[in-house]
Amino acid sequence: MNGRRLHAAGAALATAVIVGGCVSQGTYDKLEADKNQEIDALQKQRSGLQGQLQGLQSQKSSLEQQQADLSRQIAALEQQKTQLLAASQQNQSQYDQLVRNLTEEVKKGELQVRQYKDMLTVDVAEQLFFDSGRADLKDTGKAVLKKVGEALKGYEDKVIRVVGHTDNVPIKTKVFPSNWELSVARATTVVRYLLETGIPPERMVASGRAEYQPVAENDSVEGRKKNRRIEITLIDKNLVQEAGPTRK
């Protein structure tokens, strides 16, 4: 387009000379100056359009890159969604299997099986395992715990966390100066018995929370009874490793 305009300008100048025969030098110079200004304006316009074109091409490349990045992100999210769905189905299957294995105990009210996200927890009432203020496993507790141990053996991808809990009634004996020591001792006793059922020690963790993680109010006999419990939780090994200290 700019080339055609330049050609037209030259043709107009030539026509003016031909028609007029001859013109004064001043008229010619003015006409030439006007055409030179028009040429400069067109050249600037062309430069501006070329700059806009380069900018648009750069934007196009950037948008194409963004589109490619978004496509990769979508693919990664779809993969994560598929993995989460598979994990959820696996967790539900594991929960159902654990409940089936412990059906009789659940029906008797001896324990409760709970599922929270990717964790499975078996809650056992304290009185089934221990006498008040003691950490020696009762025979009734051994029978139930043996069944629990057999049910947990198959979950090799899980870490077994055993946590002891108490009510808020203070205890102070030569063996247990506080509920901290009592809750830890009870958890350790359970872990030792699970070892006897054949569960590898590296899969287990024992800890105590004393009265500081209640599930009911401690202002009633029934509430305190609920708080005195042993929690046996199955946790995915990957989660435990991610939460653990970094090794150098």
ZADO-1210 file (C-alpha; in nm, 4 decimals, padded with zeros to 6 digits):
<atoms>
<atom x="00.0000" y="00.0000" z="00.0000" code="MET" pos="1"/>
<atom x="00.2818" y="00.2411" z="00.0897" code="ASN" pos="2"/>
<atom x="00.4615" y="00.1617" z="-00.2364" code="GLY" pos="3"/>
<atom x="00.1504" y="00.2504" z="-00.4380" code="ARG" pos="4"/>
<atom x="00.1197" y="00.5817" z="-00.2553" code="ARG" pos="5"/>
<atom x="00.4842" y="00.6675" z="-00.3232" code="LEU" pos="6"/>
<atom x="00.4367" y="00.5811" z="-00.6893" code="HIS" pos="7"/>
<atom x="00.1261" y="00.7979" z="-00.7058" code="ALA" pos="8"/>
<atom x="00.3119" y="01.0884" z="-00.5481" code="ALA" pos="9"/>
<atom x="00.5891" y="01.0652" z="-00.8075" code="GLY" pos="10"/>
<atom x="00.3344" y="01.0457" z="-01.0875" code="ALA" pos="11"/>
<atom x="00.1545" y="01.3519" z="-00.9602" code="ALA" pos="12"/>
<atom x="00.4782" y="01.5486" z="-00.9515" code="LEU" pos="13"/>
<atom x="00.5676" y="01.4450" z="-01.3045" code="ALA" pos="14"/>
<atom x="00.2176" y="01.5330" z="-01.4267" code="THR" pos="15"/>
<atom x="00.2414" y="01.8772" z="-01.2745" code="ALA" pos="16"/>
<atom x="00.5659" y="01.9406" z="-01.4627" code="VAL" pos="17"/>
<atom x="00.4266" y="01.8107" z="-01.7903" code="ILE" pos="18"/>
<atom x="00.0997" y="02.0011" z="-01.7738" code="VAL" pos="19"/>
<atom x="00.2584" y="02.3227" z="-01.6681" code="GLY" pos="20"/>
<atom x="00.5391" y="02.2949" z="-01.9127" code="GLY" pos="21"/>
<atom x="00.7793" y="02.4455" z="-01.6705" code="CYS" pos="22"/>
<atom x="00.7304" y="02.5724" z="-01.3209" code="VAL" pos="23"/>
<atom x="00.9176" y="02.8074" z="-01.1015" code="SER" pos="24"/>
<atom x="01.1912" y="02.6680" z="-00.8811" code="GLN" pos="25"/>
<atom x="01.0001" y="02.7795" z="-00.5702" code="GLY" pos="26"/>
<atom x="00.6848" y="02.6002" z="-00.6752" code="THR" pos="27"/>
<atom x="00.8813" y="02.2869" z="-00.7563" code="TYR" pos="28"/>
<atom x="01.0660" y="02.2954" z="-00.4272" code="ASP" pos="29"/>
<atom x="00.7420" y="02.3366" z="-00.2307" code="LYS" pos="30"/>
<atom x="00.5766" y="02.0535" z="-00.4189" code="LEU" pos="31"/>
<atom x="00.8791" y="01.8321" z="-00.3620" code="GLU" pos="32"/>
<atom x="00.8872" y="01.9200" z="00.0088" code="ALA" pos="33"/>
<atom x="00.5165" y="01.8398" z="00.0439" code="ASP" pos="34"/>
<atom x="00.5667" y="01.5023" z="-00.1217" code="LYS" pos="35"/>
<atom x="00.8732" y="01.4295" z="00.0921" code="ASN" pos="36"/>
<atom x="00.6671" y="01.5016" z="00.4043" code="GLN" pos="37"/>
<atom x="00.3972" y="01.2659" z="00.2813" code="GLU" pos="38"/>
<atom x="00.6599" y="01.0007" z="00.2119" code="ILE" pos="39"/>
<atom x="00.8081" y="01.0448" z="00.5619" code="ASP" pos="40"/>
<atom x="00.4617" y="01.0169" z="00.7168" code="ALA" pos="41"/>
<atom x="00.3907" y="00.6983" z="00.5218" code="LEU" pos="42"/>
<atom x="00.7265" y="00.5510" z="00.6186" code="GLN" pos="43"/>
<atom x="00.6577" y="00.6287" z="00.9862" code="LYS" pos="44"/>
<atom x="00.3142" y="00.4722" z="00.9505" code="GLN" pos="45"/>
<atom x="00.4719" y="00.1640" z="00.7948" code="ARG" pos="46"/>
<atom x="00.7267" y="00.1439" z="01.0789" code="SER" pos="47"/>
<atom x="00.4462" y="00.1752" z="01.3322" code="GLY" pos="48"/>
<atom x="00.2480" y="-00.1029" z="01.1646" code="LEU" pos="49"/>
<atom x="00.5560" y="-00.3236" z="01.1564" code="GLN" pos="50"/>
<atom x="00.6049" y="-00.2625" z="01.5307" code="GLY" pos="51"/>
<atom x="00.2413" y="-00.3508" z="01.5970" code="GLN" pos="52"/>
<atom x="00.2827" y="-00.6665" z="01.3887" code="LEU" pos="53"/>
<atom x="00.5881" y="-00.7711" z="01.5885" code="GLN" pos="54"/>
<atom x="00.4017" y="-00.7003" z="01.9122" code="GLY" pos="55"/>
<atom x="00.1061" y="-00.9110" z="01.7995" code="LEU" pos="56"/>
<atom x="00.3376" y="-01.1922" z="01.6950" code="GLN" pos="57"/>
<atom x="00.5031" y="-01.1774" z="02.0373" code="SER" pos="58"/>
<atom x="00.1620" y="-01.1834" z="02.2076" code="GLN" pos="59"/>
<atom x="00.0632" y="-01.4785" z="01.9907" code="LYS" pos="60"/>
<atom x="00.3741" y="-01.6703" z="02.0950" code="SER" pos="61"/>
<atom x="00.3112" y="-01.5862" z="02.4607" code="SER" pos="62"/>
<atom x="-00.0536" y="-01.6964" z="02.4386" code="LEU" pos="63"/>
<atom x="00.0470" y="-02.0193" z="02.2658" code="GLU" pos="64"/>
<atom x="00.2966" y="-02.0856" z="02.5473" code="GLN" pos="65"/>
<atom x="00.0296" y="-02.0128" z="02.8093" code="GLN" pos="66"/>
<atom x="-00.2095" y="-02.2457" z="02.6302" code="GLN" pos="67"/>
<atom x="00.0529" y="-02.5225" z="02.6294" code="ALA" pos="68"/>
<atom x="00.1216" y="-02.4659" z="03.0018" code="ASP" pos="69"/>
<atom x="-00.2495" y="-02.4774" z="03.0825" code="LEU" pos="70"/>
<atom x="-00.2874" y="-02.7980" z="02.8845" code="SER" pos="71"/>
<atom x="-00.0063" y="-02.9571" z="03.0863" code="ARG" pos="72"/>
<atom x="-00.1625" y="-02.8358" z="03.4120" code="GLN" pos="73"/>
<atom x="-00.5011" y="-02.9757" z="03.3125" code="ILE" pos="74"/>
<atom x="-00.3432" y="-03.3098" z="03.2255" code="ALA" pos="75"/>
<atom x="-00.1608" y="-03.3173" z="03.5615" code="ALA" pos="76"/>
<atom x="-00.4810" y="-03.2308" z="03.7505" code="LEU" pos="77"/>
<atom x="-00.6730" y="-03.4999" z="03.5639" code="GLU" pos="78"/>
<atom x="-00.4046" y="-03.7493" z="03.6630" code="GLN" pos="79"/>
<atom x="-00.4212" y="-03.6360" z="04.0269" code="GLN" pos="80"/>
<atom x="-00.8000" y="-03.6639" z="04.0164" code="LYS" pos="81"/>
<atom x="-00.7730" y="-04.0204" z="03.8890" code="THR" pos="82"/>
<atom x="-00.5179" y="-04.1073" z="04.1585" code="GLN" pos="83"/>
<atom x="-00.7318" y="-03.9518" z="04.4340" code="LEU" pos="84"/>
<atom x="-01.0376" y="-04.1409" z="04.3125" code="LEU" pos="85"/>
<atom x="-00.8435" y="-04.4666" z="04.3102" code="ALA" pos="86"/>
<atom x="-00.7053" y="-04.3935" z="04.6591" code="ALA" pos="87"/>
<atom x="-01.0537" y="-04.3088" z="04.7876" code="SER" pos="88"/>
<atom x="-01.1934" y="-04.6326" z="04.6504" code="GLN" pos="89"/>
<atom x="-00.9025" y="-04.8250" z="04.8037" code="GLN" pos="90"/>
<atom x="-00.9557" y="-04.6585" z="05.1427" code="ASN" pos="91"/>
<atom x="-01.3264" y="-04.7374" z="05.1338" code="GLN" pos="92"/>
<atom x="-01.2481" y="-05.0970" z="05.0422" code="SER" pos="93"/>
<atom x="-00.9984" y="-05.1208" z="05.3288" code="GLN" pos="94"/>
<atom x="-01.2507" y="-04.9724" z="05.5702" code="TYR" pos="95"/>
<atom x="-01.5189" y="-05.2197" z="05.4627" code="ASP" pos="96"/>
<atom x="-01.2761" y="-05.5098" z="05.4943" code="GLN" pos="97"/>
<atom x="-01.1658" y="-05.4017" z="05.8428" code="LEU" pos="98"/>
<atom x="-01.5266" y="-05.3724" z="05.9578" code="VAL" pos="99"/>
<atom x="-01.6042" y="-05.7181" z="05.8181" code="ARG" pos="100"/>
<atom x="-01.3037" y="-05.8658" z="05.9996" code="ASN" pos="101"/>
<atom x="-01.4177" y="-05.7125" z="06.3286" code="LEU" pos="102"/>
<atom x="-01.7938" y="-05.7460" z="06.2835" code="THR" pos="103"/>
<atom x="-01.8536" y="-05.9442" z="06.6012" code="GLU" pos="104"/>
<atom x="-01.6538" y="-05.7028" z="06.8165" code="GLU" pos="105"/>
<atom x="-01.8301" y="-05.4025" z="06.6626" code="VAL" pos="106"/>
<atom x="-02.1716" y="-05.5597" z="06.7251" code="LYS" pos="107"/>
<atom x="-02.0800" y="-05.6293" z="07.0882" code="LYS" pos="108"/>
<atom x="-01.9776" y="-05.2653" z="07.1305" code="GLY" pos="109"/>
<atom x="-01.6257" y="-05.3648" z="07.2233" code="GLU" pos="110"/>
<atom x="-01.4747" y="-05.1352" z="06.9637" code="LEU" pos="111"/>
<atom x="-01.5605" y="-04.8832" z="06.6956" code="GLN" pos="112"/>
<atom x="-01.4102" y="-04.8467" z="06.3481" code="VAL" pos="113"/>
<atom x="-01.3919" y="-04.4944" z="06.2036" code="ARG" pos="114"/>
<atom x="-01.2732" y="-04.3616" z="05.8707" code="GLN" pos="115"/>
<atom x="-01.1365" y="-04.0098" z="05.8195" code="TYR" pos="116"/>
<atom x="-00.9945" y="-03.9236" z="05.4779" code="LYS" pos="117"/>
<atom x="-00.7074" y="-04.1696" z="05.4263" code="ASP" pos="118"/>
<atom x="-00.6931" y="-04.2912" z="05.7882" code="MET" pos="119"/>
<atom x="-00.8718" y="-04.5802" z="05.9571" code="LEU" pos="120"/>
<atom x="-00.9071" y="-04.5812" z="06.3351" code="THR" pos="121"/>
<atom x="-01.0117" y="-04.8552" z="06.5752" code="VAL" pos="122"/>
<atom x="-01.1319" y="-04.7133" z="06.9082" code="ASP" pos="123"/>
<atom x="-01.1271" y="-04.9526" z="07.2033" code="VAL" pos="124"/>
<atom x="-01.2718" y="-04.8681" z="07.5452" code="ALA" pos="125"/>
<atom x="-01.0097" y="-04.8568" z="07.8199" code="GLU" pos="126"/>
<atom x="-01.2017" y="-05.0854" z="08.0568" code="GLN" pos="127"/>
<atom x="-01.1861" y="-05.3657" z="07.8013" code="LEU" pos="128"/>
<atom x="-00.8050" y="-05.3581" z="07.8051" code="PHE" pos="129"/>
<atom x="-00.7055" y="-05.2252" z="08.1472" code="PHE" pos="130"/>
<atom x="-00.8155" y="-05.1993" z="08.5072" code="ASP" pos="131"/>
<atom x="-00.8404" y="-04.8506" z="08.6514" code="SER" pos="132"/>
<atom x="-00.5008" y="-04.6878" z="08.6996" code="GLY" pos="133"/>
<atom x="-00.3122" y="-04.9850" z="08.5546" code="ARG" pos="134"/>
<atom x="-00.1329" y="-05.0626" z="08.2258" code="ALA" pos="135"/>
<atom x="-00.1387" y="-05.4444" z="08.2426" code="ASP" pos="136"/>
<atom x="-00.3436" y="-05.5909" z="07.9577" code="LEU" pos="137"/>
<atom x="-00.6473" y="-05.7883" z="08.0792" code="LYS" pos="138"/>
<atom x="-00.7344" y="-06.1281" z="07.9334" code="ASP" pos="139"/>
<atom x="-01.0510" y="-05.9850" z="07.7778" code="THR" pos="140"/>
<atom x="-00.8367" y="-05.7184" z="07.6118" code="GLY" pos="141"/>
<atom x="-00.5908" y="-05.9760" z="07.4809" code="LYS" pos="142"/>
<atom x="-00.8651" y="-06.1677" z="07.3038" code="ALA" pos="143"/>
<atom x="-00.9960" y="-05.8580" z="07.1282" code="VAL" pos="144"/>
<atom x="-00.6500" y="-05.7216" z="07.0546" code="LEU" pos="145"/>
<atom x="-00.5439" y="-06.0507" z="06.8990" code="LYS" pos="146"/>
<atom x="-00.8393" y="-06.0230" z="06.6600" code="LYS" pos="147"/>
<atom x="-00.7470" y="-05.6626" z="06.5844" code="VAL" pos="148"/>
<atom x="-00.3843" y="-05.7607" z="06.5199" code="GLY" pos="149"/>
<atom x="-00.4893" y="-06.0319" z="06.2750" code="GLU" pos="150"/>
<atom x="-00.7110" y="-05.7801" z="06.0943" code="ALA" pos="151"/>
<atom x="-00.4285" y="-05.5243" z="06.0682" code="LEU" pos="152"/>
<atom x="-00.1597" y="-05.7573" z="05.9372" code="LYS" pos="153"/>
<atom x="-00.2666" y="-05.7240" z="05.5756" code="GLY" pos="154"/>
<atom x="-00.2258" y="-05.3466" z="05.5591" code="TYR" pos="155"/>
<atom x="00.1454" y="-05.3441" z="05.4814" code="GLU" pos="156"/>
<atom x="00.1245" y="-04.9983" z="05.3213" code="ASP" pos="157"/>
<atom x="00.0100" y="-04.8478" z="05.6528" code="LYS" pos="158"/>
<atom x="00.1805" y="-04.7395" z="05.9716" code="VAL" pos="159"/>
<atom x="-00.0052" y="-04.8393" z="06.2894" code="ILE" pos="160"/>
<atom x="-00.0221" y="-04.5563" z="06.5424" code="ARG" pos="161"/>
<atom x="-00.1371" y="-04.6534" z="06.8921" code="VAL" pos="162"/>
<atom x="-00.2424" y="-04.3644" z="07.1186" code="VAL" pos="163"/>
<atom x="-00.3475" y="-04.3889" z="07.4818" code="GLY" pos="164"/>
<atom x="-00.6078" y="-04.1469" z="07.6234" code="HIS" pos="165"/>
<atom x="-00.7356" y="-04.0860" z="07.9766" code="THR" pos="166"/>
<atom x="-01.0007" y="-03.8744" z="08.1452" code="ASP" pos="167"/>
<atom x="-00.9079" y="-03.5667" z="08.3481" code="ASN" pos="168"/>
<atom x="-00.9137" y="-03.7358" z="08.6895" code="VAL" pos="169"/>
<atom x="-00.5605" y="-03.6900" z="08.8291" code="PRO" pos="170"/>
<atom x="-00.3460" y="-03.9906" z="08.9066" code="ILE" pos="171"/>
<atom x="-00.0344" y="-03.9916" z="09.1192" code="LYS" pos="172"/>
<atom x="00.1292" y="-04.3233" z="09.2055" code="THR" pos="173"/>
<atom x="00.4845" y="-04.4510" z="09.2278" code="LYS" pos="174"/>
<atom x="00.4456" y="-04.6052" z="08.8830" code="VAL" pos="175"/>
<atom x="00.2452" y="-04.3278" z="08.7152" code="PHE" pos="176"/>
<atom x="00.3083" y="-03.9748" z="08.8460" code="PRO" pos="177"/>
<atom x="00.0460" y="-03.8377" z="08.6037" code="SER" pos="178"/>
<atom x="-00.1942" y="-03.9333" z="08.3267" code="ASN" pos="179"/>
<atom x="00.0862" y="-03.8739" z="08.0761" code="TRP" pos="180"/>
<atom x="00.2830" y="-04.1729" z="08.1995" code="GLU" pos="181"/>
<atom x="-00.0293" y="-04.3867" z="08.2267" code="LEU" pos="182"/>
<atom x="-00.1467" y="-04.3131" z="07.8705" code="SER" pos="183"/>
<atom x="00.1990" y="-04.3782" z="07.7230" code="VAL" pos="184"/>
<atom x="00.2402" y="-04.7019" z="07.9208" code="ALA" pos="185"/>
<atom x="-00.0951" y="-04.8326" z="07.7984" code="ARG" pos="186"/>
<atom x="-00.0122" y="-04.7507" z="07.4366" code="ALA" pos="187"/>
<atom x="00.3241" y="-04.9248" z="07.4725" code="THR" pos="188"/>
<atom x="00.1559" y="-05.2321" z="07.6233" code="THR" pos="189"/>
<atom x="-00.0763" y="-05.2547" z="07.3229" code="VAL" pos="190"/>
<atom x="00.2154" y="-05.2208" z="07.0814" code="VAL" pos="191"/>
<atom x="00.4067" y="-05.4988" z="07.2572" code="ARG" pos="192"/>
<atom x="00.1087" y="-05.7302" z="07.2298" code="TYR" pos="193"/>
<atom x="00.0585" y="-05.6470" z="06.8613" code="LEU" pos="194"/>
<atom x="00.4222" y="-05.7469" z="06.8115" code="LEU" pos="195"/>
<atom x="00.3320" y="-06.0877" z="06.9485" code="GLU" pos="196"/>
<atom x="00.0576" y="-06.1205" z="06.6861" code="THR" pos="197"/>
<atom x="00.3208" y="-06.0850" z="06.4140" code="GLY" pos="198"/>
<atom x="00.3056" y="-05.7164" z="06.3171" code="ILE" pos="199"/>
<atom x="00.6586" y="-05.5816" z="06.2388" code="PRO" pos="200"/>
<atom x="00.7845" y="-05.3242" z="06.4927" code="PRO" pos="201"/>
<atom x="00.8857" y="-05.0741" z="06.2222" code="GLU" pos="202"/>
<atom x="00.5187" y="-05.0385" z="06.1281" code="ARG" pos="203"/>
<atom x="00.4116" y="-04.9190" z="06.4730" code="MET" pos="204"/>
<atom x="00.4268" y="-04.6004" z="06.6794" code="VAL" pos="205"/>
<atom x="00.3162" y="-04.5650" z="07.0437" code="ALA" pos="206"/>
<atom x="00.2247" y="-04.2365" z="07.2121" code="SER" pos="207"/>
<atom x="00.0087" y="-04.0952" z="07.4907" code="GLY" pos="208"/>
<atom x="-00.2164" y="-03.7891" z="07.5009" code="ARG" pos="209"/>
<atom x="-00.3285" y="-03.8141" z="07.8639" code="ALA" pos="210"/>
<atom x="-00.6545" y="-03.6155" z="07.9063" code="GLU" pos="211"/>
<atom x="-00.5737" y="-03.3551" z="07.6407" code="TYR" pos="212"/>
<atom x="-00.7661" y="-03.4960" z="07.3449" code="GLN" pos="213"/>
<atom x="-01.1128" y="-03.5771" z="07.4827" code="PRO" pos="214"/>
<atom x="-01.4027" y="-03.6930" z="07.2662" code="VAL" pos="215"/>
<atom x="-01.6622" y="-03.6075" z="07.5328" code="ALA" pos="216"/>
<atom x="-01.7084" y="-03.3766" z="07.8300" code="GLU" pos="217"/>
<atom x="-01.5363" y="-03.4897" z="08.1483" code="ASN" pos="218"/>
<atom x="-01.8143" y="-03.3588" z="08.3735" code="ASP" pos="219"/>
<atom x="-02.0070" y="-03.6882" z="08.3712" code="SER" pos="220"/>
<atom x="-01.9304" y="-04.0539" z="08.4361" code="VAL" pos="221"/>
<atom x="-02.0326" y="-04.1459" z="08.0836" code="GLU" pos="222"/>
<atom x="-01.8176" y="-03.8730" z="07.9310" code="GLY" pos="223"/>
<atom x="-01.5096" y="-03.9764" z="08.1264" code="ARG" pos="224"/>
<atom x="-01.5708" y="-04.3369" z="08.0255" code="LYS" pos="225"/>
<atom x="-01.5638" y="-04.2386" z="07.6557" code="LYS" pos="226"/>
<atom x="-01.2431" y="-04.0429" z="07.7000" code="ASN" pos="227"/>
<atom x="-01.0591" y="-04.3412" z="07.8535" code="ARG" pos="228"/>
<atom x="-00.9727" y="-04.5210" z="07.5331" code="ARG" pos="229"/>
<atom x="-00.7058" y="-04.6659" z="07.3075" code="ILE" pos="230"/>
<atom x="-00.6909" y="-04.5453" z="06.9462" code="GLU" pos="231"/>
<atom x="-00.5304" y="-04.7718" z="06.6870" code="ILE" pos="232"/>
<atom x="-00.4972" y="-04.5775" z="06.3617" code="THR" pos="233"/>
<atom x="-00.3818" y="-04.6907" z="06.0185" code="LEU" pos="234"/>
<atom x="-00.1912" y="-04.4127" z="05.8403" code="ILE" pos="235"/>
<atom x="-00.0470" y="-04.4220" z="05.4892" code="ASP" pos="236"/>
<atom x="00.3314" y="-04.4679" z="05.5004" code="LYS" pos="237"/>
<atom x="00.3865" y="-04.1820" z="05.2547" code="ASN" pos="238"/>
<atom x="00.2103" y="-03.9366" z="05.4854" code="LEU" pos="239"/>
<atom x="00.4232" y="-04.0447" z="05.7801" code="VAL" pos="240"/>
<atom x="00.7426" y="-04.0046" z="05.5773" code="GLN" pos="241"/>
<atom x="00.6388" y="-03.6571" z="05.4565" code="GLU" pos="242"/>
<atom x="00.5684" y="-03.5466" z="05.8135" code="ALA" pos="243"/>
<atom x="00.8921" y="-03.6919" z="05.9488" code="GLY" pos="244"/>
<atom x="01.2281" y="-03.5133" z="05.9885" code="PRO" pos="245"/>
<atom x="01.4475" y="-03.4575" z="05.6852" code="THR" pos="246"/>
<atom x="01.7461" y="-03.6865" z="05.6767" code="ARG" pos="247"/>
<atom x="02.0806" y="-03.5534" z="05.5621" code="LYS" pos="248"/>
</atoms>
